[in-house]
């Protein structure tokens, strides 16, 4: 069984079982600990706390609804946009560390000045998951009340508001948008791996949807499904839905990392490992703020299988977009655009995407399933032995398309070295076959002949063609390497063929 499955099972069980460890009864609690509270005005004072941060080191100043003096005391600037951070369900009653990292990043010199507010609803989130889900509507109403109060008392338009909701907080953001009255919608909602349980497959009115703001973007990082459930919601819920690494799981989050974390974080490593893929959405978003010159590009595609074959690296007609804070905001109707990308296992997460198309002539009688590597030489950097996965055996005279990603910007690609990386067993078998088969007087090759290599760089949209450096010897044997160099002969015809 793969470790992503273990993680998804573990976290789903946490959601539905471990939350009962709070000593609560399993019965319904419409508003958690606030069942006895009856008036809306009192709820405003005792439920969600809105904390405004003036700088990176600030601990937060509480803004109270209908108390305009708190806006001045806390330093609210009505001439700047407002970013509201909304956390998710809590199974330990504590605010998570990523909140302070996001606050500090938003208030750093890397970002244009904004008001930053935390919607602290942990007192309503620290319940059984199903109770926290019901409470999320109340919190959404309170966020909407805050924004409408700002519009009335400070002439602050909701269109200047950006809600960033993580997990269950993403749906809180959606409810806030649906509760807004008047002609002005919330400007933007960003969903960071919006919660899946009790929301997957529900109607748009019961979860976050594109209707809830002028622009909605969502990052899906943990949609690994088990027992019909996934921690993060799988279905599209935004104008642009981003699926890093397919959205199911994330690199660096396997249980192999668990043992390393135990030594470093003690028992807290359990929670860190379980939540790694879920909270990766947050760190991808923070990464987009920390590295403005290294924005991760994502590409419109029908599914991850097509993307992994490199078939979706087009930026024509808005088919690509930037992941995170600096996304290009283009709401076009209610139909979601689903975009895919690959990332690294740690920050900076950006990789460079390349589609490789190769034609092989297989002169054997049976399909061959060798392993290959590519070494890429660029004007800035070189990358050695990048693994190639074709996903199928090589048959006679067929073109194969696949995706490779590089951690570094190698500049313009000028040379490719293609190597057959099969094991010594494969090589010995090959040599034996060559010896025992009587080829005759003239040497005869019954293996693979790689022809030209066509490359498309996703980030630059550049197309290139590479031809064998030595045209007199095109035969490829196990453990051999062939060099390909740029060849632009009939390049226009080649471009038309691979579009």
C-alpha positions as CSV (number, residue, x, y, z in Angstrom):
1,X,0.0,0.0,0.0
2,X,1.4,3.4,-0.9
3,X,2.1,6.0,1.8
4,X,-0.4,8.6,0.4
5,X,-3.1,6.1,1.1
6,X,-2.0,5.6,4.6
7,X,-1.9,9.4,5.1
8,X,-5.4,9.9,3.7
9,X,-6.9,7.1,5.8
10,X,-5.2,8.5,8.9
11,X,-6.4,12.0,8.4
12,X,-9.9,11.0,7.4
13,X,-10.0,9.0,10.7
14,X,-8.8,12.1,12.5
15,X,-11.6,14.1,11.1
16,X,-14.3,11.8,12.1
17,X,-12.9,10.0,15.2
18,X,-10.2,12.0,16.9
19,X,-12.3,15.1,17.2
20,X,-14.4,13.3,19.8
21,X,-11.4,13.3,22.1
22,X,-12.4,16.9,23.1
23,X,-14.9,15.3,25.5
24,X,-17.9,16.5,23.6
25,X,-21.0,14.5,23.1
26,X,-21.5,13.2,19.5
27,X,-24.9,14.8,19.2
28,X,-25.6,17.9,17.2
29,X,-24.5,21.3,18.5
30,X,-25.8,24.0,16.2
31,X,-23.3,26.6,17.3
32,X,-20.9,24.6,19.4
33,X,-20.3,26.3,22.8
34,X,-22.6,29.2,21.9
35,X,-25.9,27.3,22.0
36,X,-27.2,29.5,24.8
37,X,-26.3,32.7,23.0
38,X,-29.4,34.2,21.4
39,X,-28.7,37.7,20.1
40,X,-26.8,38.5,17.0
41,X,-25.1,41.4,18.7
42,X,-23.7,39.2,21.5
43,X,-22.5,36.6,18.9
44,X,-20.5,39.4,17.3
45,X,-18.7,40.0,20.5
46,X,-18.1,36.4,21.6
47,X,-17.6,34.3,18.4
48,X,-15.2,35.2,15.7
49,X,-12.4,37.6,16.7
50,X,-11.0,39.9,14.0
51,X,-7.4,40.8,14.6
52,X,-5.7,43.5,12.6
53,X,-1.9,43.4,12.1
54,X,0.1,46.6,11.6
55,X,3.5,44.9,11.0
56,X,5.3,41.6,10.8
57,X,5.9,41.4,14.6
58,X,2.4,42.6,15.6
59,X,0.4,40.2,17.8
60,X,-2.9,41.6,16.5
61,X,-5.3,44.3,17.5
62,X,-9.0,43.3,17.9
63,X,-11.5,45.1,15.7
64,X,-15.1,45.0,17.1
65,X,-18.2,45.4,14.9
66,X,-20.1,48.6,15.4
67,X,-17.1,50.1,17.3
68,X,-15.5,52.5,14.9
69,X,-13.0,53.6,17.4
70,X,-11.3,50.2,17.2
71,X,-10.6,50.8,13.5
72,X,-8.6,53.9,14.4
73,X,-7.0,52.3,17.4
74,X,-5.8,49.3,15.4
75,X,-4.5,51.3,12.5
76,X,-7.0,50.3,9.8
77,X,-6.1,52.2,6.5
78,X,-9.2,52.5,4.3
79,X,-7.0,53.5,1.3
80,X,-5.3,50.1,1.2
81,X,-6.8,46.7,0.2
82,X,-7.9,44.3,2.9
83,X,-6.7,40.6,3.1
84,X,-8.6,38.4,5.6
85,X,-7.1,35.1,6.6
86,X,-9.6,32.4,7.7
87,X,-8.2,29.2,9.2
88,X,-10.0,25.8,9.2
89,X,-11.1,23.1,11.6
90,X,-9.0,22.7,14.8
91,X,-8.5,19.4,16.6
92,X,-6.2,20.9,19.3
93,X,-7.8,24.3,20.0
94,X,-4.6,26.1,18.8
95,X,-4.0,28.4,15.9
96,X,-1.5,26.9,13.5
97,X,2.0,28.3,12.9
98,X,1.4,28.9,9.2
99,X,-1.0,31.7,10.1
100,X,1.8,33.8,11.6
101,X,4.0,33.0,8.6
102,X,1.4,34.2,6.2
103,X,0.7,37.3,8.2
104,X,4.4,38.1,8.4
105,X,4.8,37.6,4.6
106,X,1.8,39.7,3.7
107,X,3.2,42.5,5.9
108,X,6.8,42.2,4.5
109,X,8.4,44.6,2.0
110,X,8.0,42.0,-0.7
111,X,4.2,42.7,-0.9
112,X,2.4,46.0,-1.7
113,X,1.0,47.5,1.5
114,X,-2.3,45.9,2.6
115,X,-4.5,45.6,5.7
116,X,-4.1,42.1,7.1
117,X,-6.8,40.7,9.4
118,X,-7.1,37.2,10.9
119,X,-10.6,35.9,11.4
120,X,-9.9,33.8,14.6
121,X,-12.9,31.4,15.0
122,X,-11.0,28.7,16.8
123,X,-13.6,28.7,19.6
124,X,-16.1,27.5,17.0
125,X,-13.7,25.3,15.1
126,X,-12.5,23.3,18.1
127,X,-15.3,20.8,18.0
128,X,-16.2,17.6,16.3
129,X,-15.7,18.1,12.6
130,X,-19.4,17.9,11.7
131,X,-20.2,20.6,14.4
132,X,-17.4,22.8,13.0
133,X,-18.9,22.5,9.6
134,X,-22.3,23.8,10.9
135,X,-20.5,26.6,12.7
136,X,-18.8,27.6,9.5
137,X,-22.0,29.2,8.3
138,X,-22.2,31.4,11.3
139,X,-18.5,32.5,10.8
140,X,-19.3,33.2,7.2
141,X,-22.1,35.5,8.3
142,X,-19.9,37.3,10.7
143,X,-17.2,37.9,8.1
144,X,-19.9,39.3,5.8
145,X,-21.2,41.5,8.7
146,X,-17.7,42.8,9.2
147,X,-17.2,43.7,5.5
148,X,-20.6,45.3,5.2
149,X,-20.0,47.3,8.4
150,X,-16.7,48.5,6.9
151,X,-18.5,49.5,3.7
152,X,-21.1,51.5,5.7
153,X,-18.8,53.1,8.3
154,X,-15.6,53.6,6.4
155,X,-16.8,53.6,2.8
156,X,-14.6,50.6,2.2
157,X,-15.8,48.6,-0.9
158,X,-16.0,44.8,-0.6
159,X,-14.4,44.7,-4.1
160,X,-11.1,45.7,-2.3
161,X,-11.3,42.6,-0.1
162,X,-9.3,39.3,-0.5
163,X,-10.4,36.4,1.6
164,X,-7.8,33.6,2.0
165,X,-9.5,30.5,3.5
166,X,-7.7,27.3,4.4
167,X,-9.5,23.9,4.5
168,X,-12.9,24.5,6.2
169,X,-12.0,28.2,6.1
170,X,-12.3,28.2,2.4
171,X,-16.0,27.3,2.7
172,X,-16.4,30.0,5.4
173,X,-15.1,32.4,2.7
174,X,-17.8,31.1,0.3
175,X,-20.5,31.6,2.9
176,X,-19.3,35.1,3.6
177,X,-19.6,35.9,-0.1
178,X,-23.1,34.4,-0.4
179,X,-24.2,36.5,2.6
180,X,-23.1,39.8,1.2
181,X,-26.0,42.2,0.5
182,X,-26.0,45.0,-2.0
183,X,-24.5,45.4,-5.5
184,X,-20.8,44.9,-4.5
185,X,-19.3,41.4,-4.3
186,X,-16.1,40.4,-2.5
187,X,-13.2,41.1,-4.8
188,X,-11.4,37.8,-4.5
189,X,-11.5,34.5,-2.6
190,X,-8.6,32.1,-2.5
191,X,-9.3,28.6,-1.3
192,X,-6.3,26.7,0.1
193,X,-7.1,23.0,-0.2
194,X,-10.8,23.5,0.6
195,X,-12.2,20.8,2.9
196,X,-13.7,17.8,1.2
197,X,-15.8,15.8,3.8
198,X,-19.4,17.0,3.9
199,X,-18.8,19.3,0.9
200,X,-17.8,17.1,-2.0
201,X,-20.6,16.8,-4.4
202,X,-22.9,19.3,-2.7
203,X,-24.7,22.2,-4.4
204,X,-22.9,25.5,-4.9
205,X,-25.0,27.1,-2.2
206,X,-23.6,24.7,0.3
207,X,-19.9,25.3,-0.4
208,X,-17.5,27.7,-2.0
209,X,-18.4,28.4,-5.6
210,X,-17.4,31.0,-8.3
211,X,-20.5,33.0,-7.5
212,X,-19.2,34.0,-4.1
213,X,-16.7,36.7,-5.3
214,X,-15.7,38.6,-8.4
215,X,-12.8,36.2,-8.7
216,X,-12.2,32.8,-7.0
217,X,-9.1,30.7,-7.2
218,X,-8.4,27.4,-5.5
219,X,-5.3,25.3,-4.9
220,X,-6.0,21.5,-4.4
221,X,-3.2,19.6,-2.8
222,X,-4.7,16.5,-0.9
223,X,-7.5,14.9,-2.9
224,X,-6.2,11.3,-2.3
225,X,-9.5,9.4,-1.9
226,X,-10.2,6.6,0.5
227,X,-13.6,5.1,1.5
228,X,-15.2,7.6,-0.8
229,X,-13.7,10.6,1.1
230,X,-10.8,12.9,0.6
231,X,-9.4,15.5,3.0
232,X,-9.3,18.2,0.3
233,X,-12.2,18.7,-2.1
234,X,-11.6,17.2,-5.5
235,X,-14.2,18.9,-7.7
236,X,-13.7,22.4,-9.2
237,X,-15.0,25.2,-7.0
238,X,-13.5,28.3,-8.5
239,X,-12.9,30.3,-11.7
240,X,-9.4,28.8,-11.7
241,X,-8.7,25.5,-9.9
242,X,-5.0,24.6,-9.6
243,X,-3.9,20.9,-9.1
244,X,-0.2,20.9,-8.2
245,X,1.3,17.4,-8.9
246,X,-2.2,16.3,-9.9
247,X,-3.7,17.5,-6.6
248,X,-3.9,14.0,-5.0
249,X,-0.7,14.1,-2.9
250,X,2.5,16.2,-2.7
251,X,6.2,15.4,-3.0
252,X,8.1,15.2,0.3
253,X,5.0,14.2,2.3
254,X,5.5,10.5,2.4
255,X,5.9,8.6,5.7
256,X,9.6,8.2,4.9
257,X,9.8,11.8,6.1
258,X,8.0,10.9,9.3
259,X,11.1,9.4,11.0
260,X,13.2,12.4,10.3
261,X,10.5,14.7,11.8
262,X,10.2,12.6,14.9
263,X,13.8,13.5,15.9
264,X,13.2,17.1,15.1
265,X,9.7,17.7,16.3
266,X,8.9,14.9,18.7
267,X,5.2,13.8,18.9
268,X,4.2,16.9,16.9
269,X,5.7,15.0,13.9
270,X,2.6,12.9,13.8
271,X,0.4,15.9,13.1
272,X,2.9,17.4,10.7
273,X,3.2,14.3,8.6
274,X,-0.6,13.7,8.5
275,X,-1.3,17.3,7.4
276,X,1.7,17.7,5.1
277,X,-0.1,17.5,1.8
278,X,-3.1,19.4,3.1
279,X,-1.2,22.4,4.3
280,X,1.1,22.3,1.3
281,X,-1.5,24.6,-0.4
282,X,-0.7,27.2,2.2
283,X,3.1,27.0,1.7
284,X,2.7,27.1,-2.1
285,X,0.7,30.4,-1.6
286,X,3.3,31.8,0.8
287,X,6.0,30.8,-1.7
288,X,4.4,32.9,-4.4
289,X,4.8,35.9,-2.1
290,X,8.4,35.1,-1.0
291,X,9.7,34.5,-4.5
292,X,8.1,37.1,-6.9
293,X,10.7,36.3,-9.6
294,X,10.0,32.6,-9.4
295,X,6.3,32.3,-10.0
296,X,5.0,28.8,-10.6
297,X,3.1,28.4,-13.9
298,X,0.2,26.1,-14.3
299,X,-1.5,24.9,-17.6
300,X,-5.1,24.2,-18.6
301,X,-5.6,20.5,-19.1
302,X,-8.3,17.9,-19.0
303,X,-6.5,15.5,-16.6
304,X,-3.2,14.7,-15.0
305,X,-2.5,11.8,-17.5
306,X,-2.6,14.2,-20.4
307,X,-0.5,16.7,-18.5
308,X,2.2,14.1,-17.6
309,X,2.6,13.4,-21.3
310,X,3.4,17.1,-21.9
311,X,0.3,17.7,-24.0
312,X,-0.9,20.8,-22.2
313,X,1.9,23.3,-22.1
314,X,0.1,26.0,-24.1
315,X,-0.4,29.6,-23.0
316,X,-2.6,30.6,-25.9
317,X,-6.0,32.2,-25.2
318,X,-5.4,32.2,-21.4
319,X,-4.5,28.5,-21.1
320,X,-1.9,29.1,-18.5
321,X,-1.8,31.1,-15.3
322,X,0.3,31.9,-12.3
323,X,-0.3,29.9,-9.1
324,X,-0.8,31.9,-5.9
325,X,-1.0,35.5,-4.9
326,X,-0.1,37.0,-8.3
327,X,-2.6,34.9,-10.3
328,X,-4.0,36.6,-13.4
329,X,-7.6,37.4,-12.4
330,X,-9.8,36.6,-15.4
331,X,-13.3,35.4,-14.3
332,X,-15.0,34.1,-17.5
333,X,-18.4,32.7,-16.7
334,X,-19.2,30.1,-14.1
335,X,-17.3,27.2,-15.7
336,X,-14.0,26.4,-13.9
337,X,-10.7,26.2,-15.6
338,X,-8.6,23.3,-14.3
339,X,-4.9,23.9,-14.4
340,X,-2.1,21.5,-13.6
341,X,1.6,21.9,-12.7
342,X,4.5,20.1,-11.1
343,X,6.4,21.4,-8.1
344,X,9.5,20.6,-6.0
345,X,9.2,19.1,-2.5
346,X,10.4,22.3,-0.8
347,X,10.5,26.0,-1.3
348,X,11.1,27.5,-3.7
349,X,8.6,25.1,-5.3
350,X,8.9,26.3,-8.9
351,X,10.0,23.9,-11.6
352,X,10.4,24.4,-15.4
353,X,8.2,22.3,-17.6
354,X,9.3,20.8,-20.9
355,X,7.4,18.6,-23.4
356,X,9.7,16.1,-25.2
357,X,8.5,14.4,-28.3
358,X,10.7,11.6,-29.7
359,X,10.2,9.2,-32.6
360,X,11.7,5.7,-32.3
361,X,12.1,3.0,-34.8
362,X,12.0,-0.4,-33.1
363,X,13.4,-3.1,-35.2
364,X,12.8,-5.9,-32.8
365,X,9.8,-8.2,-33.0
366,X,8.5,-7.3,-29.5
367,X,7.9,-4.0,-27.7
368,X,10.9,-2.8,-25.8
369,X,10.5,-1.2,-22.3
370,X,13.9,0.4,-21.6
371,X,14.7,3.1,-19.1
372,X,16.2,6.4,-20.4
373,X,17.7,9.6,-19.1
374,X,18.2,13.0,-20.7
375,X,21.1,15.3,-20.0
376,X,20.2,18.9,-21.0
377,X,22.8,21.5,-21.7
378,X,21.6,25.1,-21.6
379,X,23.0,28.6,-21.9
380,X,22.8,29.1,-18.1
381,X,23.0,25.6,-16.5
382,X,23.3,21.9,-17.3
383,X,21.0,19.2,-15.9
384,X,22.4,15.6,-15.8
385,X,20.5,12.4,-16.2
386,X,16.8,13.5,-15.9
387,X,14.7,10.3,-15.8
388,X,12.4,9.6,-18.7
389,X,9.1,7.7,-18.2
390,X,7.3,6.7,-21.4
391,X,4.6,4.7,-19.7
392,X,4.5,2.1,-22.4
393,X,6.7,-0.2,-24.5
394,X,8.3,1.1,-27.6
395,X,6.8,-0.3,-30.7
396,X,7.7,0.2,-34.3
397,X,8.0,3.7,-35.7
398,X,6.0,5.6,-33.2
399,X,6.3,9.1,-31.6
400,X,6.2,9.4,-27.8
401,X,5.4,12.5,-25.9
402,X,6.3,13.0,-22.2
403,X,6.8,15.7,-19.6
404,X,10.1,16.5,-17.8
405,X,10.6,19.1,-15.2
406,X,13.8,20.9,-14.1
407,X,14.5,22.5,-10.8
408,X,16.8,25.1,-12.4
409,X,16.4,27.6,-15.1
410,X,19.0,26.3,-17.6
411,X,18.4,29.1,-20.1
412,X,18.0,28.3,-23.8
413,X,18.4,24.6,-24.5
414,X,21.3,24.0,-26.9
415,X,22.1,20.3,-26.6
416,X,20.5,17.0,-25.4
417,X,22.3,13.8,-24.5
418,X,20.0,10.8,-24.6
419,X,21.1,7.6,-22.8
420,X,19.7,4.1,-22.6
421,X,20.0,3.4,-18.8
422,X,19.1,-0.3,-18.6
423,X,20.7,-2.6,-16.1
424,X,23.7,-4.8,-16.6
425,X,21.4,-7.8,-17.0
426,X,19.7,-6.1,-19.9
427,X,23.0,-5.2,-21.5
428,X,24.4,-8.8,-21.1
429,X,21.2,-10.3,-22.6
430,X,21.5,-7.8,-25.5
431,X,25.2,-8.8,-26.1
432,X,24.3,-12.5,-26.0
433,X,21.5,-12.0,-28.6
434,X,23.9,-10.1,-30.9
435,X,26.4,-13.0,-30.7
436,X,24.1,-16.0,-31.2
437,X,22.1,-14.6,-34.0
438,X,23.9,-15.0,-37.4
439,X,23.5,-11.5,-38.8
440,X,25.6,-12.4,-41.9
441,X,28.6,-10.5,-43.3
442,X,27.2,-7.0,-42.8
443,X,26.4,-5.9,-39.3
444,X,22.7,-5.7,-38.7
445,X,21.0,-3.9,-35.9
446,X,17.6,-5.1,-34.6
447,X,17.1,-2.6,-31.8
448,X,16.2,1.1,-31.4
449,X,16.8,4.0,-33.6
450,X,15.9,7.3,-32.0
451,X,15.2,10.1,-34.5
452,X,14.7,13.8,-34.0
453,X,13.7,15.3,-30.6
454,X,11.2,18.1,-30.5
455,X,11.0,20.2,-27.4
456,X,8.5,22.8,-26.1
457,X,9.4,24.9,-23.1
458,X,6.3,25.7,-21.0
459,X,7.6,28.8,-19.3
460,X,9.0,30.4,-22.4
461,X,6.7,28.8,-25.0
462,X,9.7,28.2,-27.2
463,X,9.8,25.3,-29.6
464,X,13.0,23.6,-30.6
465,X,14.1,20.7,-32.8
466,X,17.2,18.5,-32.1
467,X,18.8,16.1,-34.6
468,X,21.4,13.4,-34.0
469,X,24.9,14.8,-33.9
470,X,26.3,11.8,-35.8
471,X,24.0,10.9,-38.6
472,X,26.3,7.9,-39.6
473,X,25.5,6.0,-36.5
474,X,21.9,6.2,-35.3
475,X,21.8,2.8,-33.6
476,X,21.2,2.8,-29.8
477,X,22.3,0.0,-27.6
478,X,21.8,-0.5,-23.8
479,X,24.1,1.8,-21.7
480,X,24.9,3.9,-24.8
481,X,24.4,7.7,-25.1
482,X,23.6,9.7,-28.2
483,X,24.0,13.5,-28.6
484,X,21.4,15.7,-30.2
485,X,22.0,19.2,-31.4
486,X,19.7,22.1,-32.5
487,X,18.6,21.7,-36.1
488,X,16.3,24.3,-37.5
489,X,15.9,22.9,-41.0
490,X,12.2,23.1,-42.1
491,X,11.4,24.3,-38.6
492,X,8.2,26.0,-39.7
493,X,6.8,22.8,-41.0
494,X,7.8,21.0,-37.8
495,X,6.0,23.6,-35.7
496,X,2.8,23.2,-37.6
497,X,2.9,19.4,-37.1
498,X,3.3,19.5,-33.4
499,X,0.7,22.1,-32.5
